[in-house]
Amino acid sequence: MADSKYIIIDPENKNDLGNINISPDVLEVLLGISASKISGVYGMRGTLADSIFGREKHSKGVTVSYDEANHKLTADVYVYLEYGVAVPQVALEMQKSLSQQLQYMTEIEMAQVNVHVVGLVAAKAEKQVSSSK
């Protein structure tokens, strides 16, 4: 992560009104929500405590790093996919969607979106989970 706690959205100071700073945590939440909405994504990797206590943490499964020299962001996204989906197609859709969403909401460009598929969830497992609730 960058040396500073926040990322400056307007590093060239085109805005004479002052700085616009955004926390990396906010970017992780933004990307986490966007990733979870992609068709074929079952869920995001989270911590064991989140699963046990039923807490929903929108930034789970996403880590970001910011290159101050190029003013570009790199994201690592860890996901569980639904069994039977075309993994490369879902990953490519995720890369495009996350890059567009970040550009639209913050005007920060993505250098890379690295998609890490950490598991597949079969339909049977999904039914068993929902019936046990």
C-alpha positions in Angstrom: 0.0 0.0 0.0 1.1 3.6 -0.4 3.0 5.3 2.3 0.1 7.6 3.1 -3.0 6.4 4.7 -5.2 7.8 1.9 -5.1 7.9 -1.9 -5.3 11.3 -3.5 -7.9 11.2 -6.3 -6.7 14.4 -8.0 -2.9 14.1 -7.7 -2.2 16.9 -10.3 -4.3 19.3 -8.2 -6.6 20.3 -11.1 -9.2 21.1 -8.5 -8.3 24.4 -6.8 -10.7 23.8 -3.9 -8.5 21.3 -2.1 -7.5 17.7 -1.9 -9.8 14.7 -2.4 -8.5 11.7 -0.4 -10.0 8.3 -0.3 -9.2 5.4 2.1 -8.0 2.1 0.5 -10.7 0.4 2.7 -13.4 2.3 0.7 -11.9 1.0 -2.5 -11.9 -2.5 -1.2 -15.6 -2.2 -0.3 -16.5 -0.8 -3.7 -14.7 -3.6 -5.5 -16.0 -6.3 -3.2 -19.6 -5.2 -3.8 -19.0 -5.0 -7.5 -17.4 -8.4 -7.6 -20.2 -10.1 -5.7 -22.8 -8.9 -8.2 -21.1 -10.7 -11.2 -23.1 -13.6 -12.5 -21.4 -16.9 -11.6 -19.8 -15.6 -8.4 -21.1 -17.5 -5.4 -19.3 -15.5 -2.8 -16.1 -13.8 -1.7 -13.4 -15.2 0.5 -13.9 -14.0 4.1 -12.5 -14.8 7.5 -13.7 -17.7 9.5 -15.0 -15.3 12.2 -17.2 -13.6 9.6 -18.8 -16.9 8.6 -19.4 -18.1 12.2 -20.9 -14.8 13.5 -22.8 -14.1 10.3 -21.2 -10.7 9.8 -21.2 -9.4 6.2 -18.0 -7.5 5.4 -18.2 -6.1 1.9 -14.4 -5.7 1.5 -13.8 -9.4 2.2 -11.8 -11.1 -0.5 -10.3 -7.9 -1.9 -6.9 -6.3 -1.3 -5.7 -3.2 -3.1 -2.3 -1.6 -3.7 -1.7 1.8 -5.2 1.2 2.8 -7.4 1.7 6.5 -6.6 4.1 7.0 -9.5 1.6 5.9 -12.1 -1.6 6.8 -10.1 -3.0 3.3 -10.8 -4.5 0.7 -8.6 -3.9 -3.1 -8.5 -6.6 -5.3 -7.0 -6.4 -8.9 -5.9 -9.9 -10.5 -5.7 -10.5 -13.9 -4.1 -13.8 -15.5 -5.1 -15.8 -18.7 -4.9 -17.6 -19.5 -8.2 -20.7 -21.5 -8.9 -20.0 -25.0 -10.2 -20.6 -25.2 -14.0 -19.7 -21.7 -14.9 -17.0 -20.9 -17.5 -14.2 -19.7 -15.2 -12.3 -17.6 -17.8 -15.5 -15.9 -18.8 -16.5 -15.0 -15.3 -13.0 -13.8 -14.4 -12.8 -11.7 -17.6 -16.2 -10.2 -16.8 -15.1 -9.4 -13.3 -11.9 -7.7 -14.5 -13.8 -5.5 -16.9 -16.6 -4.7 -14.5 -14.4 -3.8 -11.5 -12.1 -1.7 -13.7 -15.1 0.2 -15.1 -16.8 0.6 -11.7 -13.6 2.0 -10.1 -13.1 4.4 -13.0 -16.7 5.6 -12.9 -16.8 6.2 -9.1 -13.3 7.5 -8.4 -11.6 8.3 -11.7 -8.7 6.0 -10.6 -7.4 3.7 -13.3 -6.8 0.1 -12.7 -3.4 -1.3 -13.5 -4.5 -4.9 -12.9 -7.4 -6.9 -11.5 -6.0 -10.3 -10.4 -8.8 -12.8 -10.0 -8.0 -15.7 -7.7 -10.6 -18.6 -7.8 -10.3 -20.2 -4.4 -13.1 -22.7 -4.8 -16.2 -23.9 -6.6 -19.6 -24.3 -4.9 -21.8 -27.1 -6.2 -25.6 -26.8 -6.4 -26.1 -29.6 -3.8 -23.9 -27.8 -1.3 -25.9 -24.6 -1.8 -29.2 -26.4 -1.2 -27.9 -28.1 1.9 -26.7 -24.8 3.3 -30.1 -23.0 2.6 -32.2 -25.9 4.0 -30.2 -26.0 7.3 -30.9 -22.4 8.1 
